[in-house]
Amino acid sequence: MLMEYLKAFLVGGIICAIGQVLIDYTKLTPARILVSFVVAGVILGGLGLYQPLLDFGGAGASVPLTGFGALLAKGVREAVAEKGFFGIFSGGLTASAAGVAMAIFTSLVTALISKPKDKS
Amino acid sequence: MTAKEYQSASDKAIPHSKSYRNIPMAFLVGGLLCVLGQAVMNLCLYYGMEKDIASACASMSLIILSAVLTGCNIYDNIAQHAGAGTLVPITGFANSMVSPAMEFKTEGYVLGLGAKMFSIAGPVLVYGVSASVIYGLILFIFGR
């Protein structure tokens, strides 16, 4: 049990540290880092390299945005196997629908009820 | 001033960030967020949920947490110290949606809040989904 948390901490921490290295030593803006991490997740997931990381690190691999990318790839792979051509387009968003819908809805609610920080 | 000149001028103006502090901080905060996700995931598994759903619930809980902290103007304060530690986890994705949605609410609910919410999340979805479609095409053509 404790080992599981330690692994999640290590894997998640290392993925975030890689992001920080990219911020500090390259000209990548935060937006570009998010995009790169998701695309990297799709590629790693597609090549089958991300699943071992998910098996080892659990939430440490699924919580970073690379996990989101790997989830898109996994959804497409399963949908193509099941539904063929249609699955190419339905798989990714179907697999990630819950997270995306949750993010959209909580963002809307939060923005409606909260006030931005006074910048003056 | 062209965009290029501006870029080089702004590069000079930015002080060199302290990597010896930034990288361990990103590791620590990012790791802790993942531990929190793991705790939610274990709780879900304990109550008999499937692994995929438990994992999604962990992400969704962190999205809510991030939205609440962003709404209370706390997330950005943490992010100043944690850098990629708060950017790379799914909480950073949620923050990138909530933050502009709040800020641009004054410009209207459709083209302000609604549109600006996707100023960063939009590109993430565009390139993420497109990459997955390309992967699907490759699978479809060569995988059978």
Interface residues (C-beta under 8 A of the other chain):
Chain A: M1 E4 Y5 A8 F9 L10 V11 G12 G13 I14 I15 C16 A17 I18 G19 Q20 V21 L22 I23 D24 Y25 K27 P30 A31 I33 L34 V35 F37 V38 V39 G41 V42 I43 G46 G57 G58 A59 G60 S62 V63 P64 L65 T66 G67 F68 G69 L72 A73 G75 V76 R77 A79 V80 G84 F85 G87 I88 F89 G91 G92 L93 A98 G99 V100 M102 A103 I104 T106 S107 L108 V109 T110 A111 L112 I113 S114 K115 P116 K117
Chain B: D11 S17 S19 N22 I23 P24 M25 A26 F27 L28 V29 G30 G31 L32 L33 C34 V35 G37 Q38 A39 V40 M41 N42 S55 A56 A58 S59 M60 L62 I63 I64 A67 V68 T70 G71 C72 N73 D76 G83 A84 G85 L87 V88 P89 I90 G92 F93 A94 S96 M97 V98 A101 M102 E103 K105 L113 M117 I120 A121 P123 V124 L125 Y127 G128 V129 A131 S132 V133 Y135 G136 L137 I138 L139 F140 G143
